[in-house]
Amino acid sequence: MKVVWTDTAVAQLSAIHAYITQNSPPYAMRVVDRITRRSEQIANFPYSGRIVPEFENEHIREVIEGSYRIIYYVKTGQIDILTIIHGSQQIS
């Protein structure tokens, strides 16, 4: 299945990279790489993530990678990565 990263998700991934790079550029690259590789799992197994409790919609799911929640929307033939947030953040 095709995975599409929304502009919001791309901006958040970039912000995560920029923040971690301040202390460790190599670690920042590893974190971003792990997050982006999770989209391969999502593409192959779209319903493997849990339903996001804040929305209770079977099409809005999330997978956890390290400290980050990757929230995505399963549509027919496509998955949209909606947001990436730190686990301590609230969804607004």
N, C-alpha and C positions, 0 to 999 in steps of 0.2 A: 504494500500500500504506500502511496505517496505521502511524505511528511513535508508540511509547509510551516516554516517558522514565521510567525507574525512579526511585524516591525517592533512591537512591544517586547517580545521575547528576545529578539536580536539585540535590542538596546540594553535589556537587562543582563544578557550574557556578556556584553561588552563592558558594562558597569562592574560586574563581578570580576572580570579579568583585570580591569583597571585598578580596582580596590586591592586585590591580592598582589598585583604586580608591585605595589609600593613596598612590600616586604620581601617578596620572593617571585621574581619573574618565572623561574622554572616551575614552581608549584602552581602558579596562575595558569600556565599552559596545560598542566596535567588536569587541573580541575575543569577547565573549559573542554578539554578533550574527552574527559569522562562524561560530562553532561551531554555533549553532542553525540557521543557513541550510544547513549541511552536511546536516542531517537531511532537507531537501528532496531533495538528491541521492540520499541513501540510500533514501528512499521511492520514487523513480523508478527507481533502478538498485541494488537491494539487494546484488547480488553484485559491484558495482564496487570495493568495498573488498577489501583483501588478507586472507587467512586469518591470524589472529593466531598468530604462531609459538609462543607459550607454550602454546597449547591444541591446535593442529593439528586443528581441527574445522571442516569446511567451512561450518558455520552461524554460527560465531563469527568476525566480521570486524571490520576497523577501517579508518577513513579518518584521514588526518592533516590537521589544520588548524593551521597555524603550528607552534607547539611542542607541540601537544596531540594525543593519540591518542583518538579517539572509537571506543569498542569497543561493538559491537552484536551482537545475536543475531537471525538471520533465522528466523522461524517461518512457518507457513502463514497468509497473510493479515495478518501483523503483524510489525513489527520492534521489538525492545526495545533501547533505548539502555541499556547496562549500566553503563558507567563512562566518565569522561573523566579522563585522567591526563596529566601532563606527560611528554614523551618521555624525560626523564632518570629517571623513577620506574620502579620494578619493580612488576609486578602481584603482589599478595599473595593 
